[in-house]
Every structure is written in C-alpha cells, then in structure tokens.
Amino acid sequence: MRRPSVEKRDLDLIEKVIDRDGELKRYVVEHRELESKLEELSNKPYLTAEQEVEVKRLKKMKLAGRDKIEEILKRYRQNN
C-alpha cells in the first residue's frame, strides 16, 4: 500500500536495500507498526484522555522514525 508521506523514489530505494540494511528494516517495521496502532485508535468512535495522549506519543515516535529512515536513505542517495 502506498503511503502519501513517502515518495515513490523512497519506496523504490527502501525496497532495494531493506534486506541488507538491518537498521533501515528495523525503522521501517517500527513505522508500519506505529501506523497500524494509530489507525486502530482512529477507528474508535471516541478516545479517552489516555488514548489521546497515546495518539500524540505514537505520532511523535512515528515522526522520529521517519526522520531516521530519511537519514538512512539520504546516505544511500549520496552513494549513488
């Protein structure tokens, strides 16, 4: 499934190198898990105060992970 925040060239690069870069794989897997948890919470009719805090925490973690993924991809782009 294509994610709007990830460009096609990034998806292609991730697919190309993920099996040989354990750090990238870890961040991509974590990013997908966080996305799944956020989707699960967003499907609830309402959120408790604790769940709202959890959503904010998950979004921050997801963004930090995306930044790490971008750093790794940048290294690959520079080497090509």
DSSP file (Angstrom, degrees, kcal/mol; ACC not computed):
  #  RESIDUE AA STRUCTURE BP1 BP2  ACC     N-H-->O    O-->H-N    N-H-->O    O-->H-N    TCO  KAPPA ALPHA  PHI   PSI    X-CA   Y-CA   Z-CA
    1    1 A M              0   0    0      0, 0.0     2,-0.3     0, 0.0     0, 0.0   0.000 360.0 360.0 360.0 134.0    0.0    0.0    0.0
    2    2 A R        -     0   0    0      2,-0.0     5,-0.1     3,-0.0     6,-0.0  -0.617 360.0-147.2 -82.3 133.5    1.4    3.4   -0.9
    3    3 A R    >   -     0   0    0     -2,-0.3     3,-1.6     3,-0.1    -1,-0.0  -0.865   9.8-139.7-100.9 130.8    1.8    5.9    1.9
    4    4 A P  T 3  S+     0   0    0      0, 0.0    -1,-0.1     0, 0.0    -2,-0.0   0.789 100.2  56.6 -61.4 -28.9    1.2    9.6    0.9
    5    5 A S  T 3  S+     0   0    0      2,-0.1     2,-0.5     1,-0.1    -3,-0.0   0.557  97.9  72.6 -81.7  -5.5    4.1   10.8    3.0
    6    6 A V  S <  S-     0   0    0     -3,-1.6    -3,-0.1     4,-0.0    -1,-0.1  -0.938  80.0-135.2-114.4 123.1    6.6    8.6    1.3
    7    7 A E     >  -     0   0    0     -2,-0.5     4,-2.3     1,-0.1     3,-0.4  -0.349  22.3-114.9 -72.9 155.4    7.7    9.4   -2.3
    8    8 A K  H  > S+     0   0    0      1,-0.2     4,-2.7     2,-0.2     5,-0.2   0.883 116.7  55.3 -57.7 -40.9    7.8    6.6   -4.9
    9    9 A R  H  > S+     0   0    0      1,-0.2     4,-2.2     2,-0.2    -1,-0.2   0.869 108.4  49.2 -63.7 -34.1   11.6    7.0   -5.2
   10   10 A D  H  > S+     0   0    0     -3,-0.4     4,-2.9     2,-0.2    -1,-0.2   0.916 110.6  49.5 -68.6 -42.7   11.9    6.5   -1.5
   11   11 A L  H  X S+     0   0    0     -4,-2.3     4,-2.5     2,-0.2    -2,-0.2   0.909 111.7  49.3 -61.5 -41.7    9.7    3.4   -1.6
   12   12 A D  H  X S+     0   0    0     -4,-2.7     4,-1.9     2,-0.2    -1,-0.2   0.923 113.0  46.6 -63.5 -44.2   11.8    2.0   -4.5
   13   13 A L  H  X S+     0   0    0     -4,-2.2     4,-2.0     2,-0.2     5,-0.2   0.909 111.7  50.9 -65.4 -42.7   15.1    2.7   -2.6
   14   14 A I  H  X S+     0   0    0     -4,-2.9     4,-2.3     1,-0.2    -2,-0.2   0.942 110.9  48.9 -59.0 -47.5   13.7    1.1    0.6
   15   15 A E  H  < S+     0   0    0     -4,-2.5     4,-0.3     1,-0.2    -1,-0.2   0.863 111.3  51.5 -60.2 -36.4   12.6   -2.0   -1.4
   16   16 A K  H  < S+     0   0    0     -4,-1.9    -1,-0.2    -5,-0.2    -2,-0.2   0.862 124.6  21.8 -70.4 -37.3   16.1   -2.2   -3.0
   17   17 A V  H >X S+     0   0    0     -4,-2.0     3,-1.5    -3,-0.2     4,-0.8   0.518  91.6  96.4-113.5  -6.0   18.2   -2.0    0.2
   18   18 A I  G >< S+     0   0    0     -4,-2.3     3,-0.7     1,-0.3     7,-0.3   0.840  82.6  55.9 -60.3 -35.2   16.0   -3.1    3.1
   19   19 A D  G 34 S+     0   0    0     -4,-0.3    -1,-0.3     1,-0.2     3,-0.1   0.698 114.0  39.7 -72.7 -16.9   17.2   -6.7    3.1
   20   20 A R  G <4 S+     0   0    0     -3,-1.5     2,-0.5     1,-0.2    -1,-0.2   0.395 106.5  67.5-110.9   2.5   20.8   -5.7    3.5
   21   21 A D    <X  -     0   0    0     -4,-0.8     4,-2.4    -3,-0.7     5,-0.2  -0.857  55.7-176.8-126.2  97.0   20.3   -2.8    6.0
   22   22 A G  H  > S+     0   0    0     -2,-0.5     4,-2.4     1,-0.2    -1,-0.1   0.842  84.2  54.1 -61.8 -36.2   19.1   -4.0    9.4
   23   23 A E  H  > S+     0   0    0      2,-0.2     4,-2.1     1,-0.2    -1,-0.2   0.938 110.6  45.7 -64.9 -46.6   18.8   -0.5   10.8
   24   24 A L  H  > S+     0   0    0      1,-0.2     4,-2.6     2,-0.2     5,-0.2   0.928 112.4  51.5 -60.7 -45.4   16.6    0.6    7.9
   25   25 A K  H  X S+     0   0    0     -4,-2.4     4,-2.7    -7,-0.3     5,-0.2   0.914 108.2  52.0 -59.0 -43.7   14.5   -2.6    8.2
   26   26 A R  H  X S+     0   0    0     -4,-2.4     4,-2.4     1,-0.2    -1,-0.2   0.927 112.5  44.6 -59.6 -46.2   14.0   -2.0   11.9
   27   27 A Y  H  X S+     0   0    0     -4,-2.1     4,-2.5     2,-0.2    -1,-0.2   0.875 113.3  50.2 -68.3 -37.2   12.8    1.6   11.4
   28   28 A V  H  X S+     0   0    0     -4,-2.6     4,-2.3     2,-0.2    -2,-0.2   0.929 112.6  46.6 -66.4 -44.6   10.5    0.6    8.5
   29   29 A V  H  X S+     0   0    0     -4,-2.7     4,-2.3    -5,-0.2    -2,-0.2   0.929 114.1  48.2 -62.4 -45.2    8.9   -2.2   10.5
   30   30 A E  H  X S+     0   0    0     -4,-2.4     4,-2.6    -5,-0.2     5,-0.2   0.909 110.0  52.8 -61.4 -42.1    8.5    0.1   13.6
   31   31 A H  H  X S+     0   0    0     -4,-2.5     4,-2.3     1,-0.2    -1,-0.2   0.909 110.2  47.6 -60.1 -43.7    7.0    2.8   11.4
   32   32 A R  H  X S+     0   0    0     -4,-2.3     4,-2.1     2,-0.2    -1,-0.2   0.887 111.3  50.7 -65.9 -39.4    4.4    0.3   10.0
   33   33 A E  H  X S+     0   0    0     -4,-2.3     4,-2.3     2,-0.2    -2,-0.2   0.914 111.3  47.7 -65.1 -42.6    3.6   -0.9   13.4
   34   34 A L  H  X S+     0   0    0     -4,-2.6     4,-2.6     1,-0.2    -2,-0.2   0.908 110.5  52.4 -63.7 -41.3    3.0    2.6   14.7
   35   35 A E  H  X S+     0   0    0     -4,-2.3     4,-2.3    -5,-0.2    -1,-0.2   0.897 109.3  49.9 -60.7 -40.6    0.9    3.4   11.7
   36   36 A S  H  X S+     0   0    0     -4,-2.1     4,-2.4     2,-0.2    -2,-0.2   0.912 110.7  48.8 -64.9 -43.6   -1.2    0.3   12.4
   37   37 A K  H  X S+     0   0    0     -4,-2.3     4,-2.2     2,-0.2    -2,-0.2   0.901 111.9  49.4 -63.4 -40.7   -1.7    1.3   16.1
   38   38 A L  H  X S+     0   0    0     -4,-2.6     4,-2.5     2,-0.2    -2,-0.2   0.901 110.5  50.1 -65.2 -40.3   -2.7    4.8   15.1
   39   39 A E  H  X S+     0   0    0     -4,-2.3     4,-1.2     2,-0.2    -2,-0.2   0.908 108.8  52.6 -63.8 -41.0   -5.1    3.5   12.5
   40   40 A E  H  < S+     0   0    0     -4,-2.4     3,-0.4     1,-0.2     4,-0.3   0.921 112.3  44.8 -60.4 -44.8   -6.6    1.2   15.1
   41   41 A L  H >< S+     0   0    0     -4,-2.2     3,-1.4     1,-0.2    -1,-0.2   0.877 109.0  56.2 -67.6 -37.0   -7.1    4.2   17.5
   42   42 A S  H 3< S+     0   0    0     -4,-2.5    -1,-0.2     1,-0.3    -2,-0.2   0.724  99.4  61.7 -69.5 -19.0   -8.5    6.4   14.8
   43   43 A N  T 3< S+     0   0    0     -4,-1.2    -1,-0.3    -3,-0.4    -2,-0.2   0.536  82.2 101.7 -83.0  -6.5  -11.2    3.8   14.1
   44   44 A K  S <  S-     0   0    0     -3,-1.4     3,-0.1    -4,-0.3    -3,-0.0  -0.519  78.9-128.7 -76.5 145.7  -12.6    4.2   17.6
   45   45 A P  S    S-     0   0    0      0, 0.0     2,-0.3     0, 0.0    -1,-0.1   0.835  89.0  -2.4 -65.2 -31.0  -15.8    6.3   17.9
   46   46 A Y  S    S-     0   0    0     -5,-0.1     2,-0.4    -3,-0.0    -3,-0.0  -0.979  70.6-131.4-153.6 160.0  -14.2    8.3   20.7
   47   47 A L        -     0   0    0     -2,-0.3     2,-0.1    -3,-0.1    -5,-0.0  -0.916  15.9-129.3-117.6 142.0  -10.9    8.4   22.6
   48   48 A T     >  -     0   0    0     -2,-0.4     4,-2.2     1,-0.1     5,-0.2  -0.310  37.9-101.2 -73.2 169.4  -10.3    8.5   26.3
   49   49 A A  H  > S+     0   0    0      1,-0.2     4,-2.0     2,-0.2     5,-0.2   0.893 126.0  51.8 -59.7 -39.9   -7.9   11.1   27.6
   50   50 A E  H  > S+     0   0    0      1,-0.2     4,-2.2     2,-0.2    -1,-0.2   0.890 108.7  49.8 -64.9 -39.7   -5.3    8.4   27.9
   51   51 A Q  H  > S+     0   0    0      2,-0.2     4,-2.4     1,-0.2    -1,-0.2   0.872 108.1  53.4 -67.9 -36.3   -5.8    7.3   24.3
   52   52 A E  H  X S+     0   0    0     -4,-2.2     4,-1.9     2,-0.2    -2,-0.2   0.901 109.8  48.1 -64.3 -40.0   -5.5   10.8   23.1
   53   53 A V  H  X S+     0   0    0     -4,-2.0     4,-2.4     1,-0.2    -2,-0.2   0.909 110.6  52.2 -64.3 -41.6   -2.1   11.1   24.9
   54   54 A E  H  X S+     0   0    0     -4,-2.2     4,-2.9     1,-0.2    -2,-0.2   0.893 106.2  53.7 -62.1 -40.8   -1.2    7.7   23.4
   55   55 A V  H  X S+     0   0    0     -4,-2.4     4,-2.5     1,-0.2    -1,-0.2   0.930 110.0  47.4 -59.6 -45.8   -2.0    9.0   19.9
   56   56 A K  H  X S+     0   0    0     -4,-1.9     4,-2.0     2,-0.2    -2,-0.2   0.912 112.9  48.9 -62.2 -42.5    0.3   12.0   20.4
   57   57 A R  H  X S+     0   0    0     -4,-2.4     4,-2.3     1,-0.2    -2,-0.2   0.923 112.0  48.1 -63.4 -44.9    3.0    9.8   21.7
   58   58 A L  H  X S+     0   0    0     -4,-2.9     4,-2.7     1,-0.2    -2,-0.2   0.892 110.0  52.4 -63.9 -40.2    2.7    7.4   18.8
   59   59 A K  H  X S+     0   0    0     -4,-2.5     4,-2.4    -5,-0.2    -1,-0.2   0.898 109.9  48.8 -63.6 -40.1    2.7   10.2   16.3
   60   60 A K  H  X S+     0   0    0     -4,-2.0     4,-2.4     2,-0.2    -2,-0.2   0.919 112.8  47.6 -64.7 -43.2    5.9   11.6   17.8
   61   61 A M  H  X S+     0   0    0     -4,-2.3     4,-2.3     2,-0.2    -2,-0.2   0.905 111.8  50.5 -63.5 -41.1    7.6    8.2   17.6
   62   62 A K  H  X S+     0   0    0     -4,-2.7     4,-2.3     2,-0.2    -2,-0.2   0.914 111.3  47.9 -63.9 -43.5    6.4    7.7   14.1
   63   63 A L  H  X S+     0   0    0     -4,-2.4     4,-2.2     2,-0.2    -2,-0.2   0.906 111.1  50.4 -64.2 -42.6    7.8   11.1   13.0
   64   64 A A  H  X S+     0   0    0     -4,-2.4     4,-1.8     1,-0.2    -1,-0.2   0.901 111.7  48.7 -62.9 -40.2   11.1   10.4   14.7
   65   65 A G  H  X S+     0   0    0     -4,-2.3     4,-2.5     2,-0.2    -2,-0.2   0.887 108.8  52.8 -65.7 -39.3   11.3    7.1   13.0
   66   66 A R  H  X S+     0   0    0     -4,-2.3     4,-2.5     1,-0.2    -2,-0.2   0.886 107.1  52.9 -63.8 -38.4   10.5    8.7    9.6
   67   67 A D  H  X S+     0   0    0     -4,-2.2     4,-2.1     2,-0.2    -1,-0.2   0.908 109.5  48.5 -62.4 -41.3   13.4   11.1   10.2
   68   68 A K  H  X S+     0   0    0     -4,-1.8     4,-2.2     2,-0.2    -2,-0.2   0.908 110.5  50.9 -65.0 -42.0   15.8    8.2   10.9
   69   69 A I  H  X S+     0   0    0     -4,-2.5     4,-2.7     1,-0.2     5,-0.2   0.927 109.8  50.6 -59.8 -44.3   14.6    6.5    7.7
   70   70 A E  H  X S+     0   0    0     -4,-2.5     4,-2.3     1,-0.2    -1,-0.2   0.892 107.9  52.7 -62.5 -40.4   15.2    9.7    5.8
   71   71 A E  H  X S+     0   0    0     -4,-2.1     4,-1.6     2,-0.2    -1,-0.2   0.923 111.4  46.5 -60.0 -44.7   18.7    9.9    7.2
   72   72 A I  H  X S+     0   0    0     -4,-2.2     4,-1.6     1,-0.2    -2,-0.2   0.926 112.5  49.1 -64.8 -45.1   19.5    6.4    6.1
   73   73 A L  H  X S+     0   0    0     -4,-2.7     4,-2.6     1,-0.2    -1,-0.2   0.867 105.9  58.1 -63.6 -35.7   18.0    6.9    2.6
   74   74 A K  H  X S+     0   0    0     -4,-2.3     4,-2.2     1,-0.2    -1,-0.2   0.893 103.3  52.9 -60.8 -40.4   20.0   10.1    2.2
   75   75 A R  H  X S+     0   0    0     -4,-1.6     4,-1.4     1,-0.2    -1,-0.2   0.912 110.6  47.4 -60.7 -42.9   23.2    8.2    2.8
   76   76 A Y  H  X S+     0   0    0     -4,-1.6     4,-0.6     1,-0.2    -2,-0.2   0.899 110.5  51.8 -66.4 -40.1   22.2    5.7    0.0
   77   77 A R  H >< S+     0   0    0     -4,-2.6     3,-0.8     1,-0.2    -1,-0.2   0.887 108.7  51.4 -63.9 -37.7   21.3    8.6   -2.3
   78   78 A Q  H 3< S+     0   0    0     -4,-2.2    -1,-0.2     1,-0.2    -2,-0.2   0.810 107.5  53.1 -68.6 -30.2   24.7   10.2   -1.7
   79   79 A N  H 3<        0   0    0     -4,-1.4    -1,-0.2     1,-0.2    -2,-0.2   0.560 360.0 360.0 -82.4  -8.5   26.5    7.0   -2.5
   80   80 A N    <<        0   0    0     -3,-0.8    -1,-0.2    -4,-0.6    -2,-0.2   0.414 360.0 360.0-103.5 360.0   24.7    6.6   -5.9
